[in-house]
Structures are given as structure tokens and as C-alpha cells.
Amino acid sequence: MCISRRSLLRRIGAAAAGTAAIPSLAEASLSAAFGEPWSISGSSPSGGPIRLNRNENAYGPSSNVIATMQEAARTVAYRYPGVESAALRNTIARVHGVPSDHVVLGCGSGEILRMAADAFLGFGKTLIVARPTFELVSDCARHARAEVVAIPLTHDYAHDLSAMLAHSDSATGLVYICNPNNPTGTLTRRRDIEAFVRQLPETTFVLIDEAYHHYLGNSSDYASFVDRPIDDHRVIVTRSFSKIFGLAGLRVGYGVAAPQTARLLASCRLPEDVNVIAAKAAVAALGDPAHVRLSAVRNADDRQEFFNQSHARMLKPIDSQTNFVMMNTGRPAIEIIEHFKKNNLLVSRPIPAFENHIRVSLGSQADMREFWRVWDLMPARHMSM
């Protein structure tokens, strides 16, 4: 079903007349497509739990991307993704100003992590990561029979690059740096990472995960290794369409690396990578920078409100640069997680080495009001922070 501009505006106008809340363009587009009211939030239309556990964009993709997905479902869903994958790879290359042979596609950036583990790890090899960080690459390394060395973050929640370097040797096949880091939402300084890479053994590759790149404001401590690359074939940078672009359900991501490194990664990929609808949606998302900017502004406002609410309750959130916040609850995190689960709301699972912390994805305003309502239902107890 094609969504006309007139139909879209009519639905927005009707919603504005009938309620105090005006739906987003994505909400109005979905409502028009499916013929029923639709809310972009952590909860499903069927009344499932509010999901604040996966760092999704609570406002969804842009109306342009939704229209592209609908058209693709009608016209190319029966096709294998060769032409569409090539178009996406070329678009990514053009956006970043690199040749297309620097780009590797994956079913989410998580598949690029899996490719890297298969390409550079194995029995007798070592992966070095932070603790805590995104755990998927460690799981892939263990599956490949590699050893995983996890180095605690520094006191200000940056990667402890000095300690990571001290544990690096000729057996270190891969180092993983998630920047900003998940689950802490914190930065490791660009200049420190550059110095670290230069000192690593020549056979060690470095995977820099920039899944949350678009949520960052201006910072002298940060610059993307895609947009400002260094001349080192060992560096791989991953990006995802699952976060600010709002396409988590379509599973599309990519890596950018030197051609010889990209070929090694691609040798470990599935025969058919990104599906045709996801590929077309991702191209449309890259062509809609206004939606990215709007999502970043909304997220900054929502994050500040989360800080305001947590400080009012004497809680201690970590200063996040992303679309989630990790905070000290003052009590065992498992108690908090179970309390929210009983009240139909999901937050992250327990975080290794941070027994009193939870990570909360930023949802819609309605979702976050419910989060704090449920928080305030918890029985009072002495909190030792």
C-alpha cells in the first residue's frame, strides 16, 4: 500500500485534533500502512513488555525508509540480493569516500564481528577485550577455540589501553574496542587509540566498533576511524543500521577496512549476506540525514531527562554518550531486573563485574515515564553506593 503525502498529513492532523500527543512521521506512516493506530515505543502493539534492553531507536526509521521497505516488499522480495547488495556497498563507499572494495556487508554489524573472529582467531590465538563490553565477539572467539583476555576499564570507564597492550603478544590475533563502549556509554580518546594501534604487534588486528557513532556530539576526544582513517591495514571499523537508523529488525551492518583485510573478512561471510529489503532500506536511510539529526537531538533530550530523573532519586548514572545509560542502583542488579520484569518492562541482563549496575535503553517518552513509575514501586531499602 502506497502512503500518499495527503494521507500522511491527514492522519497527523487527525491525531493532533483528537489527542495532545502528535505522532512521529514514522508512526503516522505505519498507521497509514496498516490501517490502525501504531505507536513507536518499546512495547509491542499486542501488549508485550516494554523493551529497554536492546539499545534500539525508540522512534523507528524515517517515513522515507518505511515507504522504501513497502515498495521493496512488493517488487523485489522474491529476488536474491546481488544487485541490491552491490548498490548498498557502493552507497556506503560513496558516503565514506572510500572505494567499494573497502566495504564488507553483514547481517548486522554483529556478523562482521563473527567474520573477524573466524578470520583472525582460532586455537592458540588470543582476543583482547575490555570488561565490560559488548560480549558477542568474545562468544565468537570462544567458539573459534581462541583464548579471551578481558581487561577491566579504567576508573573513568575508558578502555585501559596500557593494560591491553601489556597483555598483547604474537599470539594476539584481534583486539576489540567498542567506542563509545557498550554497556557504559563512555568514550576512549582517539589519540590514545592511535598510539595503542601503533604499538601493537604487526600481526594483531584491531576491530573498532562504532555502532553508536551518530549519537555523539562534538568532542575533541573523538573522531571516527571511518571518517578520519589511519593508514594501517590492520584496522577494521564496524557500523550498524540497528541503532540511530532504526533498522534493528532488518539486520544490516558493515565493516570498512583496507582491501586485503576486507577480502579476509568477506571470505568468512555467508554466501548471501543482506536481504533485498534490508539493503534497499539501508540505502534510503543513508539518503535521509535529516532523520539521523532529528533522532540524535531527540536522544540527547531523552538522555538529559533520564539524568534529571535519576539525580532526583539520588542515583548515580554514568555520563553516557549513547542511546542508553548504565547506572549504579545501590542494590543487587538482579533484584532490579526481576522487579522490572514482573512489571512488564525489560532492562539489560546483569553486567559482569558491576553487580549493582543496570543498563537502560532510552525509549519513547511514554516508555520512560513507565520506567520511573515502576522504579518508584520498589520497596525502600538502605542503599550503599
QUIUR-V201352 format. One record per backbone hydrogen bond with DSSP energy under -1.0 kcal/mol. NH is the residue of the N-H (numbers start at 1). CO is the residue of the C=O. If there is no record, write none. Layout:
BEGIN
((NH	CO) (NH	CO))
END
This chain:
BEGIN
((8	4) (9	5) (10	6) (11	7) (12	8) (13	9) (14	10) (15	11) (16	12) (17	13) (18	14) (19	15) (28	24) (29	25) (30	26) (31	27) (32	28) (33	29) (34	30) (35	31) (47	44) (50	344) (52	346) (60	57) (66	62) (67	63) (68	64) (69	65) (70	66) (71	67) (72	68) (73	69) (74	70) (75	71) (76	72) (79	76) (85	81) (86	82) (87	83) (88	84) (89	85) (90	86) (91	87) (92	88) (93	89) (94	90) (95	91) (96	92) (98	93) (102	99) (103	100) (104	255) (106	253) (108	106) (111	108) (113	109) (114	110) (115	111) (116	112) (117	113) (118	114) (119	115) (120	116) (121	117) (125	122) (126	171) (127	147) (128	174) (129	149) (131	151) (139	135) (140	136) (141	137) (142	138) (143	139) (144	140) (145	142) (146	141) (147	125) (149	127) (151	129) (153	131) (154	158) (157	154) (161	159) (164	160) (165	161) (166	162) (167	163) (168	165) (172	169) (173	126) (174	126) (175	205) (176	128) (177	207) (179	209) (181	186) (185	181) (190	221) (193	189) (194	190) (195	191) (196	192) (197	193) (198	194) (200	197) (204	201) (205	173) (206	234) (207	175) (208	236) (209	177) (210	238) (213	210) (215	212) (216	213) (222	219) (228	224) (232	230) (235	232) (236	206) (237	256) (238	208) (239	254) (241	252) (246	243) (247	241) (250	247) (253	106) (254	239) (255	104) (256	237) (257	102) (262	258) (263	259) (264	260) (265	261) (266	262) (267	263) (268	265) (269	266) (279	275) (280	276) (281	277) (282	278) (283	279) (284	280) (285	281) (286	282) (287	283) (288	285) (292	288) (293	289) (294	290) (295	291) (296	292) (297	293) (298	294) (299	295) (300	296) (301	297) (302	298) (303	299) (304	300) (305	301) (306	302) (307	303) (308	304) (309	305) (310	306) (311	307) (312	308) (314	311) (315	310) (316	328) (318	326) (320	318) (321	185) (325	360) (327	358) (328	316) (329	356) (333	355) (335	332) (336	332) (337	333) (338	334) (339	335) (340	336) (341	337) (342	338) (344	341) (345	340) (346	50) (348	359) (354	351) (357	354) (358	327) (360	325) (361	52) (362	323) (368	364) (369	365) (370	366) (371	367) (372	368) (373	369) (374	370) (375	371) (376	372) (377	374) (378	375))
END
